[in-house]
């Protein structure tokens, strides 16, 4: 269904995980990471994976923020020694669509990033 172009869904998931690891463990900003593939179908799949992840991550972040706010309100109401601050909540979001550049080899030509993830 992709013509002569190649696509690999498992690898696309791994590429997303690598990018998230680079963000979390190596502290790289989304804008300093690029993803390149020689296959148009793989580029489109990768873009969709990043879009899906950013949508799901935004929903999770909103939920975590709501829970933190509720926890803060509860601790303030109980006169907690924490001073009403939510403790221990760290939210790391997936890159929003467009923050990590995903392109074909030709489409990426002439651009520079600190890290390139190559999807074969």
N, C-alpha and C positions, 0 to 999 in steps of 0.2 A: 503493500500500500504506500510505500515511500519512493516508488520509482527505482532509480539506480542508487539512491542515497542509502546510507547505513544508519541504523539506530540501535542503541543498546540501553534499555531502561535500567538495568542493574548498575551499569557503570555511571549513568546519570545520577542515581541516588548516591553513589560513592563520591562523585565529584562534589555534590552539594555538601556531603559530610566533611570532605577535605577543606572546602571553603569555610565552613563553620568552625572547624578545628583551627584553621589559620587565624580566624577572628578571635577565638577564645584563648587558645594556648600561645600563639605567637604575637597576639596583640595587633594584628594588621587591620587597618581600616578597610572597609568594603571597597572603596575607590582605588585601593592599591593592588587589588586582585583582579586578574583577567582570566577568562576561561575561553579556550580556543579549541575548535574541532574542525577537521577537514570536511565533515559531512553536514550538509544543510539540514537534514532531518534530525541529526543529533543536536545541532545548535537550537532548533525549535523546541525539541524535547527538554533540553537544559533550561531554556528560557522559561518554559512552563513549570518545570520543577522549582526554579527560584521564585516564580510568581506564587505558586501554591504554598511554598514554605513561608514566604513573607506574609501571606494572608493568614495562615494558620498561626504564625508566630505573633502577629499583631493581635489576634484574638486571645492568645494565651497571655500576652503581656497585659492586655486590658483586664483579663480575669485576675491576674496576679496583683495588679494595681488596686482593683476593687477589694480583693481579699486583704491587702495591706491596709487600705483605708478603713475597712471594717475592723481589723485588728487594732488599729490605732484608736478608733472611736471606743472600742471596748476597753482598751487599757486605760484610756483617759477617764472613762466612766468609773473604773474600779480603783483609780488612784494608784496606778502601777508605778513602780520605781523607775520604769523605763522612760518616763516622761512622755508617753504616748507615741514613741517611735516604733514603727514595725521593724523587727529585728530578723536578720537572716534571710531576707528575700533578695535574690539576685536574678534579674531578668536579662537574658541574652537573647536578642532577636535575630532571626534570619535576615539576610540582606533584603531590603525592599527591591522590588522589580526595578531594574535599571542601575542599581548601585554597583553591582558586580557586572562588568562588561562581559557579555557572552557573544562571541562572533566566530565567523568562519576564519580560516587562515587569511584569505584575501581581505576580508572585512576588517581584520585587526592590523593589517600591514601599516607600518609607520607609527603605531602607537606604542607607548611604553607603560609598563606596570612593574611594581616591585616583585610580584609573583605571577607567573602564568601557570595555570593548570591546563594540561593538554589532554583532551578527551578523544581517545581513538575509537 
